[in-house]
Amino acid sequence: MKTIGAAKFKEHRCAALIGSLRNKIKIRGDILTTGVRWSESSQVNAKKG
């Protein structure tokens, strides 16, 4: 019997779970952002004071 580490097992299980959701969920909007708007000038002012 072949053995694998716990991390590798978890990785394979997660991949199988995500694969099983294919074509069953819809993503709306931009999934790579938090939705929080900011500007560089507000970041600079926050650091100053």
PDB file of N, CA, C and O in Angstrom:
ATOM      1  N   MET A   1       0.842  -1.175   0.000  1.00  0.00           N
ATOM      2  CA  MET A   1       0.000   0.000   0.000  1.00  0.00           C
ATOM      3  C   MET A   1       0.893   1.247   0.000  1.00  0.00           C
ATOM      4  O   MET A   1       1.837   1.348   0.783  1.00  0.00           O
ATOM      5  N   LYS A   2       0.582   2.174  -0.875  1.00  0.00           N
ATOM      6  CA  LYS A   2       1.337   3.423  -0.971  1.00  0.00           C
ATOM      7  C   LYS A   2       0.855   4.399   0.103  1.00  0.00           C
ATOM      8  O   LYS A   2      -0.346   4.515   0.348  1.00  0.00           O
ATOM      9  N   THR A   3       1.779   5.089   0.731  1.00  0.00           N
ATOM     10  CA  THR A   3       1.401   6.086   1.732  1.00  0.00           C
ATOM     11  C   THR A   3       1.795   7.477   1.226  1.00  0.00           C
ATOM     12  O   THR A   3       2.779   7.640   0.505  1.00  0.00           O
ATOM     13  N   ILE A   4       1.005   8.462   1.623  1.00  0.00           N
ATOM     14  CA  ILE A   4       1.315   9.854   1.299  1.00  0.00           C
ATOM     15  C   ILE A   4       1.151  10.681   2.568  1.00  0.00           C
ATOM     16  O   ILE A   4       0.430  10.292   3.487  1.00  0.00           O
ATOM     17  N   GLY A   5       1.817  11.809   2.608  1.00  0.00           N
ATOM     18  CA  GLY A   5       1.734  12.694   3.760  1.00  0.00           C
ATOM     19  C   GLY A   5       0.372  13.363   3.850  1.00  0.00           C
ATOM     20  O   GLY A   5      -0.371  13.421   2.870  1.00  0.00           O
ATOM     21  N   ALA A   6       0.056  13.863   5.029  1.00  0.00           N
ATOM     22  CA  ALA A   6      -1.237  14.500   5.268  1.00  0.00           C
ATOM     23  C   ALA A   6      -1.448  15.721   4.364  1.00  0.00           C
ATOM     24  O   ALA A   6      -2.550  15.934   3.859  1.00  0.00           O
ATOM     25  N   ALA A   7      -0.408  16.513   4.161  1.00  0.00           N
ATOM     26  CA  ALA A   7      -0.542  17.718   3.328  1.00  0.00           C
ATOM     27  C   ALA A   7      -0.866  17.340   1.884  1.00  0.00           C
ATOM     28  O   ALA A   7      -1.710  17.973   1.251  1.00  0.00           O
ATOM     29  N   LYS A   8      -0.206  16.321   1.370  1.00  0.00           N
ATOM     30  CA  LYS A   8      -0.456  15.886  -0.002  1.00  0.00           C
ATOM     31  C   LYS A   8      -1.873  15.330  -0.129  1.00  0.00           C
ATOM     32  O   LYS A   8      -2.556  15.586  -1.120  1.00  0.00           O
ATOM     33  N   PHE A   9      -2.314  14.570   0.877  1.00  0.00           N
ATOM     34  CA  PHE A   9      -3.668  14.022   0.874  1.00  0.00           C
ATOM     35  C   PHE A   9      -4.692  15.146   0.838  1.00  0.00           C
ATOM     36  O   PHE A   9      -5.641  15.104   0.055  1.00  0.00           O
ATOM     37  N   LYS A  10      -4.496  16.157   1.693  1.00  0.00           N
ATOM     38  CA  LYS A  10      -5.416  17.288   1.750  1.00  0.00           C
ATOM     39  C   LYS A  10      -5.442  18.032   0.422  1.00  0.00           C
ATOM     40  O   LYS A  10      -6.502  18.457  -0.039  1.00  0.00           O
ATOM     41  N   GLU A  11      -4.275  18.187  -0.189  1.00  0.00           N
ATOM     42  CA  GLU A  11      -4.173  18.872  -1.479  1.00  0.00           C
ATOM     43  C   GLU A  11      -5.003  18.145  -2.537  1.00  0.00           C
ATOM     44  O   GLU A  11      -5.729  18.780  -3.302  1.00  0.00           O
ATOM     45  N   HIS A  12      -4.898  16.832  -2.580  1.00  0.00           N
ATOM     46  CA  HIS A  12      -5.653  16.044  -3.561  1.00  0.00           C
ATOM     47  C   HIS A  12      -7.149  16.104  -3.286  1.00  0.00           C
ATOM     48  O   HIS A  12      -7.940  16.182  -4.227  1.00  0.00           O
ATOM     49  N   ARG A  13      -7.555  16.068  -2.024  1.00  0.00           N
ATOM     50  CA  ARG A  13      -8.976  16.121  -1.671  1.00  0.00           C
ATOM     51  C   ARG A  13      -9.565  17.476  -2.046  1.00  0.00           C
ATOM     52  O   ARG A  13     -10.678  17.549  -2.568  1.00  0.00           O
ATOM     53  N   CYS A  14      -8.824  18.543  -1.781  1.00  0.00           N
ATOM     54  CA  CYS A  14      -9.315  19.884  -2.118  1.00  0.00           C
ATOM     55  C   CYS A  14      -9.455  20.036  -3.625  1.00  0.00           C
ATOM     56  O   CYS A  14     -10.433  20.609  -4.106  1.00  0.00           O
ATOM     57  N   ALA A  15      -8.490  19.530  -4.366  1.00  0.00           N
ATOM     58  CA  ALA A  15      -8.554  19.615  -5.825  1.00  0.00           C
ATOM     59  C   ALA A  15      -9.763  18.847  -6.348  1.00  0.00           C
ATOM     60  O   ALA A  15     -10.435  19.307  -7.271  1.00  0.00           O
ATOM     61  N   ALA A  16     -10.043  17.690  -5.774  1.00  0.00           N
ATOM     62  CA  ALA A  16     -11.195  16.894  -6.198  1.00  0.00           C
ATOM     63  C   ALA A  16     -12.499  17.623  -5.883  1.00  0.00           C
ATOM     64  O   ALA A  16     -13.433  17.603  -6.684  1.00  0.00           O
ATOM     65  N   LEU A  17     -12.563  18.264  -4.722  1.00  0.00           N
ATOM     66  CA  LEU A  17     -13.760  19.000  -4.337  1.00  0.00           C
ATOM     67  C   LEU A  17     -14.007  20.175  -5.270  1.00  0.00           C
ATOM     68  O   LEU A  17     -15.127  20.387  -5.735  1.00  0.00           O
ATOM     69  N   ILE A  18     -12.963  20.929  -5.537  1.00  0.00           N
ATOM     70  CA  ILE A  18     -13.090  22.072  -6.441  1.00  0.00           C
ATOM     71  C   ILE A  18     -13.482  21.598  -7.837  1.00  0.00           C
ATOM     72  O   ILE A  18     -14.325  22.213  -8.490  1.00  0.00           O
ATOM     73  N   GLY A  19     -12.879  20.518  -8.291  1.00  0.00           N
ATOM     74  CA  GLY A  19     -13.217  19.972  -9.599  1.00  0.00           C
ATOM     75  C   GLY A  19     -14.655  19.510  -9.679  1.00  0.00           C
ATOM     76  O   GLY A  19     -15.274  19.608 -10.739  1.00  0.00           O
ATOM     77  N   SER A  20     -15.202  19.006  -8.581  1.00  0.00           N
ATOM     78  CA  SER A  20     -16.582  18.528  -8.594  1.00  0.00           C
ATOM     79  C   SER A  20     -17.579  19.680  -8.684  1.00  0.00           C
ATOM     80  O   SER A  20     -18.739  19.459  -9.033  1.00  0.00           O
ATOM     81  N   LEU A  21     -17.155  20.892  -8.378  1.00  0.00           N
ATOM     82  CA  LEU A  21     -18.042  22.060  -8.439  1.00  0.00           C
ATOM     83  C   LEU A  21     -18.072  22.709  -9.824  1.00  0.00           C
ATOM     84  O   LEU A  21     -18.817  23.662 -10.051  1.00  0.00           O
ATOM     85  N   ARG A  22     -17.264  22.193 -10.742  1.00  0.00           N
ATOM     86  CA  ARG A  22     -17.208  22.765 -12.078  1.00  0.00           C
ATOM     87  C   ARG A  22     -18.599  22.769 -12.708  1.00  0.00           C
ATOM     88  O   ARG A  22     -19.327  21.778 -12.644  1.00  0.00           O
ATOM     89  N   ASN A  23     -18.949  23.884 -13.310  1.00  0.00           N
ATOM     90  CA  ASN A  23     -20.239  24.104 -13.970  1.00  0.00           C
ATOM     91  C   ASN A  23     -21.414  24.105 -13.000  1.00  0.00           C
ATOM     92  O   ASN A  23     -22.562  24.057 -13.441  1.00  0.00           O
ATOM     93  N   LYS A  24     -21.164  24.158 -11.699  1.00  0.00           N
ATOM     94  CA  LYS A  24     -22.241  24.194 -10.726  1.00  0.00           C
ATOM     95  C   LYS A  24     -22.314  25.526  -9.988  1.00  0.00           C
ATOM     96  O   LYS A  24     -23.298  25.800  -9.301  1.00  0.00           O
ATOM     97  N   ILE A  25     -21.281  26.353 -10.125  1.00  0.00           N
ATOM     98  CA  ILE A  25     -21.285  27.663  -9.482  1.00  0.00           C
ATOM     99  C   ILE A  25     -21.021  28.735 -10.526  1.00  0.00           C
ATOM    100  O   ILE A  25     -20.403  28.476 -11.559  1.00  0.00           O
ATOM    101  N   LYS A  26     -21.494  29.934 -10.247  1.00  0.00           N
ATOM    102  CA  LYS A  26     -21.248  31.071 -11.126  1.00  0.00           C
ATOM    103  C   LYS A  26     -20.565  32.157 -10.318  1.00  0.00           C
ATOM    104  O   LYS A  26     -20.957  32.449  -9.188  1.00  0.00           O
ATOM    105  N   ILE A  27     -19.556  32.741 -10.899  1.00  0.00           N
ATOM    106  CA  ILE A  27     -18.819  33.814 -10.253  1.00  0.00           C
ATOM    107  C   ILE A  27     -19.243  35.123 -10.894  1.00  0.00           C
ATOM    108  O   ILE A  27     -19.206  35.277 -12.114  1.00  0.00           O
ATOM    109  N   ARG A  28     -19.646  36.060 -10.052  1.00  0.00           N
ATOM    110  CA  ARG A  28     -20.048  37.370 -10.550  1.00  0.00           C
ATOM    111  C   ARG A  28     -19.089  38.411 -10.018  1.00  0.00           C
ATOM    112  O   ARG A  28     -18.746  38.402  -8.836  1.00  0.00           O
ATOM    113  N   GLY A  29     -18.662  39.291 -10.867  1.00  0.00           N
ATOM    114  CA  GLY A  29     -17.763  40.357 -10.442  1.00  0.00           C
ATOM    115  C   GLY A  29     -16.313  39.931 -10.493  1.00  0.00           C
ATOM    116  O   GLY A  29     -15.971  38.856 -10.986  1.00  0.00           O
ATOM    117  N   ASP A  30     -15.477  40.798  -9.972  1.00  0.00           N
ATOM    118  CA  ASP A  30     -14.035  40.584  -9.974  1.00  0.00           C
ATOM    119  C   ASP A  30     -13.635  39.857  -8.698  1.00  0.00           C
ATOM    120  O   ASP A  30     -13.766  40.413  -7.607  1.00  0.00           O
ATOM    121  N   ILE A  31     -13.157  38.640  -8.814  1.00  0.00           N
ATOM    122  CA  ILE A  31     -12.807  37.861  -7.626  1.00  0.00           C
ATOM    123  C   ILE A  31     -11.406  38.166  -7.117  1.00  0.00           C
ATOM    124  O   ILE A  31     -10.990  37.628  -6.091  1.00  0.00           O
ATOM    125  N   LEU A  32     -10.680  39.016  -7.817  1.00  0.00           N
ATOM    126  CA  LEU A  32      -9.308  39.327  -7.422  1.00  0.00           C
ATOM    127  C   LEU A  32      -9.192  40.624  -6.631  1.00  0.00           C
ATOM    128  O   LEU A  32      -8.080  41.061  -6.334  1.00  0.00           O
ATOM    129  N   THR A  33     -10.320  41.251  -6.282  1.00  0.00           N
ATOM    130  CA  THR A  33     -10.269  42.485  -5.512  1.00  0.00           C
ATOM    131  C   THR A  33     -11.120  42.355  -4.259  1.00  0.00           C
ATOM    132  O   THR A  33     -11.963  41.464  -4.156  1.00  0.00           O
ATOM    133  N   THR A  34     -10.894  43.241  -3.320  1.00  0.00           N
ATOM    134  CA  THR A  34     -11.676  43.255  -2.082  1.00  0.00           C
ATOM    135  C   THR A  34     -12.873  44.184  -2.188  1.00  0.00           C
ATOM    136  O   THR A  34     -13.773  44.140  -1.349  1.00  0.00           O
ATOM    137  N   GLY A  35     -12.888  45.034  -3.222  1.00  0.00           N
ATOM    138  CA  GLY A  35     -13.967  45.990  -3.375  1.00  0.00           C
ATOM    139  C   GLY A  35     -13.709  47.305  -2.658  1.00  0.00           C
ATOM    140  O   GLY A  35     -14.510  48.234  -2.766  1.00  0.00           O
ATOM    141  N   VAL A  36     -12.618  47.399  -1.938  1.00  0.00           N
ATOM    142  CA  VAL A  36     -12.275  48.619  -1.215  1.00  0.00           C
ATOM    143  C   VAL A  36     -11.501  49.533  -2.145  1.00  0.00           C
ATOM    144  O   VAL A  36     -10.514  49.124  -2.756  1.00  0.00           O
ATOM    145  N   ARG A  37     -11.958  50.785  -2.248  1.00  0.00           N
ATOM    146  CA  ARG A  37     -11.268  51.746  -3.102  1.00  0.00           C
ATOM    147  C   ARG A  37     -10.279  52.539  -2.262  1.00  0.00           C
ATOM    148  O   ARG A  37     -10.564  52.883  -1.115  1.00  0.00           O
ATOM    149  N   TRP A  38      -9.124  52.826  -2.832  1.00  0.00           N
ATOM    150  CA  TRP A  38      -8.115  53.609  -2.143  1.00  0.00           C
ATOM    151  C   TRP A  38      -7.292  54.356  -3.170  1.00  0.00           C
ATOM    152  O   TRP A  38      -7.279  54.012  -4.352  1.00  0.00           O
ATOM    153  N   SER A  39      -6.613  55.375  -2.704  1.00  0.00           N
ATOM    154  CA  SER A  39      -5.707  56.112  -3.571  1.00  0.00           C
ATOM    155  C   SER A  39      -4.362  56.208  -2.874  1.00  0.00           C
ATOM    156  O   SER A  39      -4.275  56.128  -1.649  1.00  0.00           O
ATOM    157  N   GLU A  40      -3.338  56.378  -3.653  1.00  0.00           N
ATOM    158  CA  GLU A  40      -1.990  56.450  -3.089  1.00  0.00           C
ATOM    159  C   GLU A  40      -1.857  57.637  -2.145  1.00  0.00           C
ATOM    160  O   GLU A  40      -1.177  57.541  -1.123  1.00  0.00           O
ATOM    161  N   SER A  41      -2.494  58.744  -2.471  1.00  0.00           N
ATOM    162  CA  SER A  41      -2.382  59.936  -1.626  1.00  0.00           C
ATOM    163  C   SER A  41      -3.010  59.699  -0.254  1.00  0.00           C
ATOM    164  O   SER A  41      -2.498  60.215   0.740  1.00  0.00           O
ATOM    165  N   SER A  42      -4.085  58.947  -0.168  1.00  0.00           N
ATOM    166  CA  SER A  42      -4.682  58.678   1.136  1.00  0.00           C
ATOM    167  C   SER A  42      -3.789  57.763   1.962  1.00  0.00           C
ATOM    168  O   SER A  42      -3.769  57.865   3.189  1.00  0.00           O
ATOM    169  N   GLN A  43      -3.055  56.878   1.313  1.00  0.00           N
ATOM    170  CA  GLN A  43      -2.125  56.019   2.024  1.00  0.00           C
ATOM    171  C   GLN A  43      -0.958  56.818   2.579  1.00  0.00           C
ATOM    172  O   GLN A  43      -0.513  56.564   3.699  1.00  0.00           O
ATOM    173  N   VAL A  44      -0.460  57.774   1.819  1.00  0.00           N
ATOM    174  CA  VAL A  44       0.642  58.613   2.272  1.00  0.00           C
ATOM    175  C   VAL A  44       0.200  59.466   3.453  1.00  0.00           C
ATOM    176  O   VAL A  44       0.930  59.589   4.437  1.00  0.00           O
ATOM    177  N   ASN A  45      -0.989  60.057   3.365  1.00  0.00           N
ATOM    178  CA  ASN A  45      -1.495  60.888   4.453  1.00  0.00           C
ATOM    179  C   ASN A  45      -1.732  60.073   5.717  1.00  0.00           C
ATOM    180  O   ASN A  45      -1.516  60.583   6.817  1.00  0.00           O
ATOM    181  N   ALA A  46      -2.160  58.850   5.597  1.00  0.00           N
ATOM    182  CA  ALA A  46      -2.392  58.003   6.763  1.00  0.00           C
ATOM    183  C   ALA A  46      -1.096  57.715   7.481  1.00  0.00           C
ATOM    184  O   ALA A  46      -1.078  57.631   8.709  1.00  0.00           O
ATOM    185  N   LYS A  47      -0.009  57.561   6.745  1.00  0.00           N
ATOM    186  CA  LYS A  47       1.282  57.285   7.366  1.00  0.00           C
ATOM    187  C   LYS A  47       1.857  58.504   8.069  1.00  0.00           C
ATOM    188  O   LYS A  47       2.563  58.375   9.069  1.00  0.00           O
ATOM    189  N   LYS A  48       1.556  59.686   7.547  1.00  0.00           N
ATOM    190  CA  LYS A  48       2.102  60.925   8.112  1.00  0.00           C
ATOM    191  C   LYS A  48       1.408  61.303   9.416  1.00  0.00           C
ATOM    192  O   LYS A  48       2.033  61.848  10.325  1.00  0.00           O
ATOM    193  N   GLY A  49       0.153  61.019   9.499  1.00  0.00           N
ATOM    194  CA  GLY A  49      -0.478  61.583  10.657  1.00  0.00           C
ATOM    195  C   GLY A  49      -1.561  60.844  11.207  1.00  0.00           C
ATOM    196  O   GLY A  49      -2.153  61.263  12.201  1.00  0.00           O
TER     197      GLY A  49
END
